[in-house]
Amino acid sequence: MNALDALGNPVRREILAELRGAPMPVGELALRFAVSRPAISRHLRMLVAAGLVTTEERGTQNVYAVRVVGFRSVRAYIDSFWDVALSQLERLASE
């Protein structure tokens, strides 16, 4: 799954916001949402597939954490629009 596609879902964005504070297991994450634990697990699998989240086994739990390097493609995509914006600004300034 593409990182931008993964970010298209509001629940996955909220999961990332929660994980930004600290890594946590799926059970703890599920307590913070109005969706089921299996649904949170599916969202986490998609985030892992997109490279935005990592998982680490700690005893009987899988602990999830934000994978910052996974956001490089998102940043590159957004940054690609700056060239267009700066060109338009330069054109407006010269008029």
N, C-alpha and C positions, 0 to 999 in steps of 0.2 A: 504494500500500500504506500502511496505517495504521502509525504509529510503534510502537504497542503490539503489533500483529501481528508486525512485524519483530523486535521484542525477544523474541518467544516462542520463537525458535530459539536453542539454546545456542551453535552455531557463530557466529551473527551477534553474539551478546553477547560472545564471545571476540574476534571481529574488532574490535569497538568498543573492547574493553579494550586490545588491541594498538595501535590507532590513537590511543588517548588519550595514549600516550607520545610519539608523533611520527607525522607523515604518512609514508606509504610506498607504493611501487608494489605491484601485485598479485603480482608474482613474489616479492618479499621477504616479503609476507604469507603466500603459499602455503608457503614454507619452514618456517613456524612451525606448520603444521597437518598432520594426518594425512589430509586430504582433498585431492583433486586441485586443480590450478590452475583448471581450468574451473569446478569447484564453488565455489571461492573467488570467482571472477568473478561467478557467479550470485548468491551471497550479497551481494556488493558492489552489484550492480545493484538488488537489493531494498532495501538500506540507502539507496542514492541515491534510489530511488523514494519511500521513506518520509521523505526529507528529513533523515536522520540523518548522512549522509556526503556530502561533496562530492568532486568529481574535478577535477583540473587536469592538462592536458597539459604535460609537461616533456620536450621532445625526442621520443623514441620511446616514452616511458613515460607511463602515466596514474597520477598520484599521488593517493592517497585520504587524506582527513582527516576527523576528526569535525566535524560541523556542530552546534555547541552549541545554536543557536537551534531546531534541529529537535526538541529535547527539551522544548520549551515545552508541547506538547500532553500529553506524558507527565506532566510535573510538574503541570499543571492537573488532570488526571484523578486523580492520587494526592492532591493537595491537597484535592480535593472530598470526600474521606473524612474530613478533619480536622473538618469541621463536625459530622458525625455523632458522631465520637469525643468531641469537646469537649462536645456536648450530653449524651451519655451520662455523661461524667465529672461534668458539672454536676448532673445528676439524681442520681447516686450521692452526691455531696457533700452535697446538700440533704436526703437521707433520713436 
